[in-house]
Amino acid sequence: MPSHFVRLASALVGVAAASLLASGAWAQDKTPIKLGVAITQTGPYSPPALFELRGYELAVDQIN
């Protein structure tokens, strides 16, 4: 179940990033994009969460 949630959350961030890039809204606004997420740092689900965090950071870097 949690792996489905990780995939869904990653997909939603990807869709949001793609829509921002496609719309050209990023070129008009110079305010940096900030993204707040809750990610587990301990327990059995923490290793996949690290990959999710890196994906979020990559999306923010690419958009900004």
C-alpha positions in Angstrom: 0.0 0.0 0.0 2.6 2.7 0.9 4.5 2.0 -2.3 1.4 2.9 -4.3 1.1 6.1 -2.3 4.8 7.0 -3.1 4.2 6.4 -6.8 1.0 8.4 -6.8 2.6 11.3 -5.0 5.6 11.3 -7.3 3.2 11.2 -10.3 1.3 14.1 -9.0 4.4 16.2 -8.5 5.5 15.3 -12.1 2.2 16.3 -13.5 2.3 19.6 -11.6 5.8 20.3 -12.8 5.0 19.4 -16.4 1.9 21.7 -16.4 4.0 24.6 -15.0 6.6 24.1 -17.7 4.1 23.7 -20.5 2.0 26.7 -19.5 5.0 29.1 -19.5 3.9 30.4 -16.1 7.4 29.8 -14.7 8.9 32.4 -17.2 6.6 35.2 -16.0 7.0 34.7 -12.2 10.5 35.0 -10.7 9.4 33.8 -7.3 11.1 30.4 -6.4 8.9 27.4 -6.1 8.7 26.0 -2.6 7.5 22.5 -2.0 6.5 21.1 1.4 6.1 17.4 1.8 5.9 14.9 4.7 8.4 12.1 4.2 9.2 9.3 6.6 12.8 9.3 7.8 12.8 6.2 9.9 11.3 2.7 9.8 10.9 0.2 7.0 9.5 2.8 4.5 12.4 5.3 4.8 14.6 3.9 2.0 12.0 4.5 -0.8 11.2 7.9 0.7 14.8 9.0 0.1 14.2 8.4 -3.7 11.0 10.3 -3.5 12.7 13.3 -1.7 15.4 13.4 -4.4 12.7 13.4 -7.1 11.0 16.4 -5.4 14.3 18.2 -5.1 15.0 17.6 -8.8 11.6 18.9 -9.8 12.0 22.1 -7.8 15.6 22.6 -9.2 14.4 22.1 -12.8 11.4 24.5 -12.3 13.4 27.1 -10.6 
